[in-house]
Amino acid sequence: MARSGIGSPIAGALALAIAVATMGSASSQEVKSAVKYGDMTTVSQDLLNRAESDGNNFLLTNGDYWQRRYYPNTQINTANVARLHPAWIFQTEVKESLETSPIIVDGVMYVTTSFSHVYALNARTGEEIWHYKHKLGPVTTFCCGPNNRGVAAYGDMVYLATLDSKLVALDAKTGNVMWQTDLADPELGYSETMAPTAVNGKILIGTNGGEYGIRGFLRAYDAKTGKLLWNFNTIPDNSVGVWAEKDATGRDMHRDIAAEKAQLAKSGDPFKTLGGGVWQNPAVDLETNRIYFVVGNPSPDLDGSVRPGDNLYTDSLVSLDLNTGQYVCHFQYIAHDIWDLDAVSPAIITTVAGKDGKPIKGVIHAGKTGHVYVHDAKDCSLIRFSEAMVPQENMWTLPTKDGARMLPGANGGVEWSPMATNPVLGLAYAINLHQPMTYHVANAPYPQGKLWLGGAFKVIPTEEQWGNVTAVDYNTGKIRWQVKTPQPMIGGVLATAGGLVFTGEGNGQFKAYDADTGSILWKFQAGAGVNAPPSSYTVDGKQYIVVGAGGNVQLDYKRGDAIIAFTVD
């Protein structure tokens, strides 16, 4: 059942005051009649700049450059959502884990599937326009399934990052390849599952592979030619850091600093094989010309003995200059992580209450730890962290040969699943996993492109697993409401100006919640796991909600091949 009522009248008034504060493109007043920028044959930079108030399209993977996943139309709302029904269903060629976030441009929808397929669909009818099937190389190493989370649309092209670590530009009208660029060597463990981000003539892309001893990066490529413009290594040449003994919340992580320093003197800095993948899109702030993204776990995941130091910038929020890729600031949540609790859910820029209670530009991130972290966008410093959204037990107990129990388990908390926000209510919506696990450590040398966990994390079969949908007041850190689900949650969330929150479950349920109270207002059985972030769009004056139902490899939810669009009449 929904749990409500933690917030106070004062906190509510503060949230409202912040919601209507003017912060340039952060204008977040309720949109009763969303702007409809229409009939664009190409995706211009101006169109992308105004995405947060675009009532026709869904132009970026997470809705807008600030990644708020807040759709501004109110046609589908709390009063009529009970009438929501399928408008069309499209079945892809691939029946496998489906994590795509649909992009909609002037009535054309672009979706991806596992194994790096792209489909262009008529967003009104679901009819196929074209289908691009990437020819994967002979060797592809990847973690957590052959997933793909979507494309970027820019100019007259759409951009795909592939499982065999390539960046491909496709003609938006035909699906023909315009250019292709190699990102890294897949035989060394590099792979791509994230969607690219297009901005100011650049295509931004990170890399996966933190479980394979890669050296992570975020890069910018020229949108027209595929030429590399800049590269930022998520593992710096000096990855040692400050020998932090406590996590972001002030809890001791039980590090043996003396042993780590002795290992550093013996073997040197492990930066070349230290991991640090980037799983999700960066948030873009065009006012300051900066981007914000989070970095994943170090390699090997559970054996810290071979990687002394804080292992910068793993498990961190990082900000760079958009034009140059130069470092601006970072904040590390967990130094020397040996629990695989990496930062993976994408960062969100929004207006938040600063430490003095006054509205400032902030960055929020939902961690595998089960906390929502709220930062000052200026310097990445931590303002507050939320109440724990999942049980936390024996935090930072060290892994052992026989296995040590600690909660959360290695999947979280919040996995890669993007949050959504409602700036009017001052709430962030996260989906969580509760999977009790034991952490086992085992020393093994670098295996050159093979899986390198340094042990194992094992689900405890005798303990209950479940999930939840949680609304967090990011101005106070308090949980406003929470709804338990029968299975761990993975996929993503969409909020709308109609007062709704949409998300799906591994059992096939796709649900709409009241954004203010958490009441379940509607549900639909999709027949396969709904483990993808929903999107919304409007065609011919009719609003739709769309989501993929194809299950999930990581949690082994029922596979399917459906893209389902819903409307109210």
C-alpha positions in Angstrom: 0.0 0.0 0.0 1.0 3.6 -0.5 2.7 5.3 2.4 2.2 9.0 2.6 2.3 12.1 4.8 6.0 12.4 5.7 6.3 15.9 4.2 5.3 19.0 6.3 3.3 22.0 5.1 6.5 24.1 5.3 8.3 21.6 3.1 5.4 21.6 0.7 5.4 25.4 0.5 9.2 25.3 -0.1 8.8 22.8 -2.9 6.2 25.0 -4.6 8.3 28.1 -4.2 11.3 26.3 -5.8 9.1 24.8 -8.5 8.1 28.3 -9.8 11.6 29.8 -9.4 13.0 31.0 -12.6 16.3 29.2 -13.5 16.6 29.8 -17.2 15.5 26.7 -19.0 14.5 25.2 -15.7 11.1 26.8 -15.8 8.9 24.2 -14.3 5.5 25.6 -13.8 2.6 23.2 -14.5 2.0 23.0 -18.3 -1.8 23.0 -18.8 -1.5 23.5 -22.5 2.0 22.3 -23.6 3.7 24.1 -26.4 3.6 22.1 -29.6 6.6 22.8 -31.8 5.4 21.1 -34.9 6.2 19.6 -38.3 10.0 19.5 -38.1 11.6 17.4 -40.8 15.0 17.6 -39.0 15.9 17.8 -35.3 17.4 21.2 -34.9 19.4 22.3 -31.9 16.7 24.8 -31.1 14.1 22.1 -31.0 16.3 20.1 -28.6 16.9 23.2 -26.4 13.1 23.5 -25.9 12.4 19.8 -25.4 11.1 20.2 -21.8 8.1 22.2 -23.0 7.5 20.3 -26.3 4.1 18.8 -26.2 4.4 16.8 -29.4 7.7 15.1 -29.3 10.0 13.1 -26.9 13.3 14.1 -28.3 15.9 12.8 -25.9 16.2 9.5 -24.1 15.3 11.1 -20.8 12.9 13.7 -22.2 15.1 16.8 -22.1 18.7 17.8 -21.6 18.2 18.1 -17.8 16.9 14.5 -17.9 13.8 15.2 -15.8 11.5 12.7 -17.7 8.6 15.0 -17.1 6.2 15.2 -20.1 4.3 18.5 -20.2 0.9 17.5 -21.6 -2.1 16.9 -19.4 -4.5 15.2 -21.9 -3.9 11.9 -20.1 -4.4 12.7 -16.4 -5.6 11.4 -13.0 -9.3 11.9 -14.0 -9.2 9.8 -17.2 -6.2 7.4 -16.9 -8.6 4.6 -16.0 -9.7 4.6 -19.6 -6.2 4.1 -21.0 -6.0 1.3 -23.5 -3.6 0.0 -26.2 -3.7 2.1 -29.4 -1.3 -0.3 -31.2 1.3 -3.0 -30.5 4.4 -3.5 -32.6 6.3 -6.8 -32.4 10.0 -6.6 -33.1 12.2 -9.3 -34.7 14.1 -9.7 -31.4 12.5 -11.5 -28.4 15.0 -10.6 -25.7 15.7 -8.1 -23.0 14.1 -4.8 -24.0 15.3 -1.6 -22.3 14.7 1.0 -25.0 13.5 4.5 -24.3 11.5 5.5 -27.4 12.4 8.7 -29.1 9.5 10.4 -31.0 10.1 13.1 -33.7 7.2 14.6 -35.6 5.1 11.4 -35.6 8.1 9.1 -36.2 9.2 6.8 -33.3 12.7 5.3 -33.0 13.2 2.2 -30.8 16.0 -0.2 -30.3 16.2 -3.8 -29.2 18.9 -6.2 -27.9 21.7 -6.9 -30.3 21.6 -3.3 -31.6 18.6 -3.3 -33.9 16.8 0.1 -34.7 13.3 0.4 -35.9 11.6 3.5 -37.2 7.8 3.3 -36.6 4.8 5.4 -37.5 3.9 6.8 -34.0 0.2 7.0 -34.9 -0.3 3.5 -36.1 2.8 1.4 -35.0 3.6 0.5 -38.6 7.2 -0.2 -39.5 8.9 2.4 -41.7 12.4 0.9 -41.7 14.5 -1.6 -39.7 18.3 -1.5 -39.2 19.9 -4.7 -38.1 23.5 -4.1 -37.1 26.0 -6.8 -38.2 27.8 -7.6 -34.9 31.4 -8.6 -35.0 32.5 -12.2 -34.2 33.6 -11.4 -30.6 31.3 -9.4 -28.3 31.8 -9.4 -24.6 29.2 -7.7 -22.5 27.7 -7.5 -19.1 24.1 -8.0 -18.0 22.5 -8.8 -21.4 22.8 -7.8 -25.0 20.7 -4.7 -24.3 20.3 -1.3 -26.0 18.7 1.7 -24.4 17.9 3.9 -27.4 19.2 6.3 -30.1 19.9 10.0 -30.3 18.2 12.1 -33.0 20.0 15.1 -34.5 19.7 16.9 -37.8 18.6 14.3 -40.4 20.3 11.4 -38.6 19.8 9.0 -35.7 22.8 7.7 -33.8 23.2 4.2 -32.3 26.0 2.8 -30.1 26.4 -1.0 -30.6 27.2 -4.0 -28.6 30.4 -4.5 -30.5 31.5 -1.0 -29.5 30.8 1.1 -32.6 29.0 4.4 -33.1 26.7 4.4 -36.1 25.0 7.3 -37.8 21.8 6.3 -39.7 19.8 8.3 -42.2 16.6 9.1 -40.3 14.3 8.6 -43.3 15.8 5.4 -44.7 17.9 3.7 -42.0 20.9 3.7 -44.3 24.3 3.9 -42.7 25.9 7.4 -43.1 29.1 6.7 -41.2 30.4 4.3 -38.6 33.2 4.8 -36.0 35.0 2.2 -33.9 34.9 3.2 -30.2 37.1 0.6 -28.6 38.1 -3.0 -28.9 35.3 -5.4 -27.9 37.8 -8.2 -27.4 39.1 -6.3 -24.4 35.7 -6.1 -22.8 34.4 -2.8 -24.2 30.7 -2.8 -25.2 27.9 -0.3 -25.7 24.3 -0.5 -24.3 23.6 3.2 -23.6 22.0 5.7 -25.9 24.1 8.5 -27.3 23.3 12.2 -26.5 23.3 14.8 -29.3 24.1 18.4 -28.5 25.7 21.4 -30.3 27.1 19.3 -33.2 28.5 16.6 -30.8 27.5 13.0 -30.1 28.3 12.1 -26.5 28.9 8.5 -25.7 30.5 6.6 -22.8 31.5 2.9 -22.6 30.5 -0.2 -20.7 32.8 -2.9 -19.4 33.5 -2.3 -15.8 33.4 -6.0 -15.2 36.2 -6.7 -17.7 39.2 -4.6 -16.6 38.6 -1.8 -19.2 39.5 1.9 -18.7 36.3 3.8 -18.9 35.7 7.0 -20.9 33.2 9.6 -22.0 33.7 11.0 -25.5 32.4 13.6 -28.0 32.3 12.9 -31.7 31.4 15.2 -34.6 27.8 14.6 -35.5 28.4 15.0 -39.2 31.6 13.0 -39.7 32.1 10.8 -36.7 35.5 12.4 -35.9 36.6 12.3 -32.3 36.5 15.8 -30.8 37.5 15.0 -27.2 38.0 12.1 -24.8 37.7 12.1 -21.0 39.1 9.0 -19.2 36.8 8.2 -16.2 40.0 6.6 -14.6 42.7 9.3 -14.3 46.4 8.5 -14.5 46.5 9.1 -10.7 43.5 7.2 -9.4 44.5 7.1 -5.7 42.5 10.0 -4.3 42.5 11.0 -0.7 42.3 7.5 1.0 38.7 8.2 2.1 37.6 6.1 5.0 33.8 7.0 5.0 31.1 6.9 2.3 29.0 9.8 1.3 26.7 9.4 4.2 29.5 9.3 6.8 29.7 5.6 7.5 33.0 3.8 7.9 33.9 1.5 5.0 36.4 -0.6 7.0 39.3 0.0 4.6 42.8 -1.3 5.5 44.6 1.8 4.3 48.1 0.6 5.4 47.7 -2.6 3.3 46.5 -0.6 0.3 49.5 1.8 0.5 51.8 -1.2 0.7 50.2 -2.7 -2.4 50.4 0.7 -4.2 54.2 0.8 -3.5 54.5 -2.7 -4.8 52.4 -2.7 -8.0 51.8 0.9 -8.8 48.6 2.7 -9.8 46.1 0.2 -11.5 44.5 2.9 -13.7 44.8 1.0 -17.0 42.4 -1.8 -16.0 40.4 -0.1 -13.3 36.9 -0.2 -15.0 34.8 2.9 -14.6 32.1 2.3 -17.2 29.5 4.9 -18.1 26.1 3.2 -18.3 23.7 6.1 -18.9 23.4 9.5 -20.6 24.9 12.7 -19.2 22.7 15.6 -18.2 23.5 18.7 -20.2 23.3 22.3 -18.8 23.6 24.7 -21.8 23.5 27.7 -19.5 26.9 26.8 -18.0 28.1 24.7 -20.9 28.6 21.7 -18.6 27.6 18.1 -18.5 27.0 15.8 -15.5 27.2 12.0 -15.5 27.9 9.1 -13.2 30.6 6.5 -13.4 30.3 2.8 -12.6 32.3 0.3 -10.5 36.0 -0.4 -10.4 37.6 -3.7 -11.7 37.7 -6.3 -10.4 34.4 -5.7 -8.7 34.9 -7.4 -5.3 38.6 -7.8 -4.9 40.1 -4.5 -3.8 43.5 -5.9 -2.9 44.8 -5.4 -6.5 43.5 -1.9 -6.9 44.7 0.3 -3.9 43.4 3.8 -3.4 40.0 5.5 -3.9 39.8 4.3 -7.5 38.9 7.7 -9.0 36.4 8.4 -10.6 34.5 5.2 -10.0 31.2 5.4 -8.1 31.2 9.2 -8.7 29.2 12.1 -10.1 31.5 13.9 -12.6 31.1 17.2 -14.4 32.9 18.3 -17.5 33.1 21.2 -19.8 30.9 20.4 -22.8 33.1 22.0 -25.4 36.5 20.5 -24.3 35.8 17.6 -22.1 37.9 19.1 -19.4 37.3 18.1 -15.8 35.3 20.6 -13.6 34.3 18.7 -10.4 33.4 15.3 -9.0 31.9 13.7 -5.9 32.6 10.1 -5.0 29.9 8.2 -3.3 31.9 5.1 -2.4 35.7 5.1 -2.5 37.4 1.7 -3.2 34.0 0.0 -3.8 34.2 -3.7 -3.2 30.4 -4.4 -3.2 29.6 -3.5 -6.9 27.3 -0.6 -5.7 28.3 1.6 -8.6 26.6 4.8 -9.8 24.4 3.9 -12.8 21.1 5.7 -12.8 21.4 8.9 -14.9 22.0 12.3 -13.2 19.2 14.8 -13.3 19.5 18.6 -13.2 16.7 20.5 -11.5 16.1 23.4 -9.0 16.6 22.2 -5.4 16.7 23.7 -2.0 20.3 24.5 -1.1 21.8 24.0 2.3 20.4 27.4 3.4 17.0 26.5 2.0 17.2 28.9 -1.0 16.6 27.6 -4.5 19.7 26.7 -6.5 20.5 24.6 -9.5 21.1 21.1 -8.3 22.0 17.6 -9.6 20.3 14.5 -8.2 21.2 10.9 -8.6 19.6 7.7 -7.3 22.2 5.2 -6.0 22.4 1.4 -5.7 22.8 2.2 -2.0 19.1 3.1 -1.9 19.7 6.9 -1.4 18.8 9.8 -3.6 21.8 12.1 -3.5 21.3 15.9 -4.0 24.2 18.0 -5.2 25.1 21.7 -5.8 25.5 21.9 -9.6 28.2 24.6 -9.2 30.9 22.4 -7.5 29.3 18.9 -7.3 29.3 19.1 -3.4 26.7 17.0 -1.6 23.7 19.0 -0.1 21.8 16.1 1.3 20.9 12.5 0.8 17.5 10.9 1.2 16.1 8.4 3.7 17.0 4.9 2.6 14.5 3.5 0.1 15.4 -0.1 0.8 16.7 -2.0 3.8 20.4 -1.4 4.7 22.0 -4.0 6.9 25.6 -4.6 7.9 26.6 -1.7 5.6 30.2 -2.0 4.3 30.8 -5.4 5.8 33.9 -6.7 3.9 33.4 -9.6 1.4 34.9 -12.9 2.5 35.9 -16.2 0.9 32.8 -17.9 2.3 30.5 -14.9 1.8 29.4 -12.0 3.9 25.8 -10.8 4.0 25.1 -7.1 3.4 22.2 -5.1 2.2 21.6 -3.7 -0.3 22.7 -6.5 -2.7 24.9 -5.8 -5.7 21.9 -4.8 -7.9 20.7 -2.1 -5.5 18.8 0.0 -4.5 18.4 1.8 -7.8 20.0 0.0 -10.8 20.5 1.7 -14.2 16.8 2.7 -14.1 16.3 6.4 -14.7 14.2 8.4 -12.2 11.6 10.9 -13.2 10.8 14.2 -11.4 7.8 16.4 -10.9 9.1 19.9 -10.4 5.7 21.2 -9.3 5.6 18.7 -6.4 9.4 18.8 -5.8 9.4 15.0 -6.0 11.7 12.4 -7.6 10.4 9.0 -8.4 12.7 6.0 -8.2 12.2 2.2 -8.6 14.2 0.0 -6.3 15.3 -3.6 -5.9 15.6 -5.6 -2.6 17.7 -8.7 -3.3 19.5 -9.9 -0.2 23.0 -11.2 -1.2 26.3 -12.5 0.2 29.5 -11.1 -1.1 32.4 -13.5 -1.8 36.0 -12.4 -2.6 38.5 -14.5 -4.7 41.8 -13.2 -6.0 42.4 -13.7 -9.8 44.9 -12.0 -12.2 43.6 -9.7 -15.0 42.2 -12.0 -17.6 42.5 -9.8 -20.7 38.9 -9.1 -21.8 37.3 -11.8 -19.8 34.9 -11.4 -16.9 36.8 -10.2 -13.8 34.7 -10.0 -10.8 37.2 -10.9 -8.2 34.7 -13.1 -6.5 30.9 -13.4 -6.7 27.7 -11.9 -5.2 25.1 -14.5 -4.6 21.4 -14.0 -4.0 20.2 -15.7 -0.8 17.5 -18.1 -1.9 15.8 -18.3 1.5 15.1 -14.6 1.7 12.3 -12.7 0.1 13.0 -10.4 -2.9 10.8 -7.5 -3.8 10.8 -4.0 -5.1 9.2 -0.6 -4.7 8.2 2.7 -6.3 9.3 5.6 -4.1 8.6 9.3 -4.2 11.4 11.4 -2.6 11.1 15.0 -1.7 14.5 16.2 -3.0 14.3 19.4 -1.0 14.2 17.6 2.3 15.4 14.1 1.6 12.2 12.7 3.1 10.2 9.8 1.5 6.8 11.2 0.5 5.2 7.8 -0.4 6.3 4.3 -1.2 4.5 1.4 -2.9 5.9 -2.2 -2.6 6.0 -4.5 -5.6 6.1 -8.3 -5.6 9.4 -8.4 -7.6 12.6 -6.3 -7.7 12.1 -3.3 -10.0 14.3 -2.4 -13.0 13.5 -0.3 -16.0 12.6 3.4 -15.5 10.0 6.0 -14.7 8.0 8.7 -16.5 6.1 11.5 -14.8 3.6 13.8 -16.6 2.0 17.1 -16.0 -1.3 15.2 -15.8 -0.3 14.2 -12.3 0.8 10.7 -13.2 3.8 8.4 -12.7 4.2 5.4 -15.1 6.5 2.4 -14.6 6.5 -1.3 -15.2 7.3 -4.5 -13.4 9.0 -7.8 -14.3 5.7 -9.7 -13.9 4.3 -7.8 -17.0 2.3 -5.2 -15.1 2.5 -1.6 -16.4 1.0 0.9 -13.9 0.0 4.5 -13.5 0.3 6.0 -10.0 -1.0 9.3 -8.6 2.1 11.5 -8.5 1.1 13.1 -5.3 -0.2 10.1 -3.2 1.1 6.9 -4.8 -2.4 5.5 -5.4 -2.5 3.0 -8.2 -4.9 4.4 -10.8 -4.5 2.0 -13.7 -2.7 -1.2 -14.7 -2.2 -3.3 -17.8 -0.8 -6.8 -18.2 1.7 -6.7 -21.1 2.5 -10.4 -21.2 6.3 -9.9 -20.7 8.4 -8.0 -18.3 8.0 -4.2 -18.6 11.6 -3.3 -17.8 12.1 -0.2 -20.0 11.6 3.5 -19.4 8.2 4.8 -20.8 7.9 7.8 -23.0 5.0 10.1 -24.1 4.1 12.0 -27.2 1.2 13.7 -29.1 0.2 13.1 -32.7 -2.8 14.9 -34.3 -3.8 16.3 -30.9 -3.9 12.9 -29.2 -1.5 12.0 -26.4 0.0 8.6 -26.1 2.1 6.7 -23.5 4.5 4.1 -25.0 6.7 1.4 -23.4 8.6 -1.7 -24.3 7.6 -5.1 -22.9 10.4 -7.5 -23.5 11.7 -8.6 -20.1 15.2 -8.4 -18.6 18.3 -10.6 -18.7 19.8 -9.3 -15.5 16.8 -10.3 -13.3 15.6 -13.0 -15.7 12.1 -11.6 -16.3 9.9 -13.1 -19.0 11.1 -12.1 -22.5 8.9 -10.6 -25.1 9.1 -8.4 -28.2 6.4 -5.7 -27.9 6.4 -1.9 -28.2 3.0 -0.9 -26.8 1.4 2.6 -27.3 -1.6 3.6 -25.1 -4.2 6.3 -25.4 -7.5 7.2 -23.7 -9.9 7.1 -26.6 
